[in-house]
Amino acid sequence: MKKLVQNGNVYTVVNSKAFQNENRFKDETIDRVFDFAYSMTFGDGEHRDHRTGGTLARKKGQIFVNTLQGKLAELAIYNLFRSTNKEAYSQLSSPDFSVYGLGVWDDCDIVLGDIKFSIKSTKYYGNLLLLETKDWNAKGEYIPNLNRDKNAKYDYFVLVRIKPDGEGLLKANRLLYCNNLDKEELRRLIKSQIWKYDIAGYITHEDLKSLISNGFILPKHSMLNAKIPMDAENYYIQSGDMKDFKQLVATF
């Protein structure tokens, strides 16, 4: 695994993977995920407004689009299982569209028997899987789950990239930094786009422990690719160093 190239406070990706522009979400999927994300942001649900170790408070528009992107990423993984390994797909945990309050969250994104998957999402041009350092101990265990008696260890971490850039879309329409958004206006904007995805790759629990022990850290306040400020400290791996998730799915 390669480290980012560092020049002072600037860190640059050197092992990227091109976005595969061929997988498209169905319209009914976008509708369902939209309703979920809207409820989690403006309804009975509630997401924290900052990242672990971060200081920037997110506006409702940012929380909405991050929630939308995250749930689409989970469904991308379900789509791959369904299309390539129907036997394993029949044993997957069902997609969770429950609306939780603040401080309550899923134990795990996807479960296959006793195998646990953590699904991470990024924009279509992203090339890093990022894990906030304050969330993980040296054993690669998810600290917020340690007192919940289960699911502190994830077997696989999968990175899904989503197109278009939802944050950019809302920002262009002056909605990203708003706390009050009209539901139907927002729905029309989201539905005006063709939503696509690719699965950049995956790492194992042992890979995560290696990243931790070898100091694959992107510091807080550093600049990624000379233009993206980092609000929190993260462990990272570049997309070019990640394994082919489709090959993994075939083994189950």
ABEGO torsion letter per residue (X at the ends): XBBBBBBEABBBBABBBBBBBABBBBAAAAAAAAAAAAAAAABABBBBABBBGBABBBBAAAAAAAAAAAAAAAAAAAAAAAAABAAAAAABBBBBABBBBBGBBBABABBBEABBBBBBBBBAABABBBBBAAABBAAGBBAAAAAAGBGABBABBBBBBBOBBAAAAAAAAGAAABABBBAAAAAAAAAABBBBBBBAEBBBAAAAAAAAAAGBBBBBGBBBGGABBBABBBBBBBAAABBBAAAAAAAX
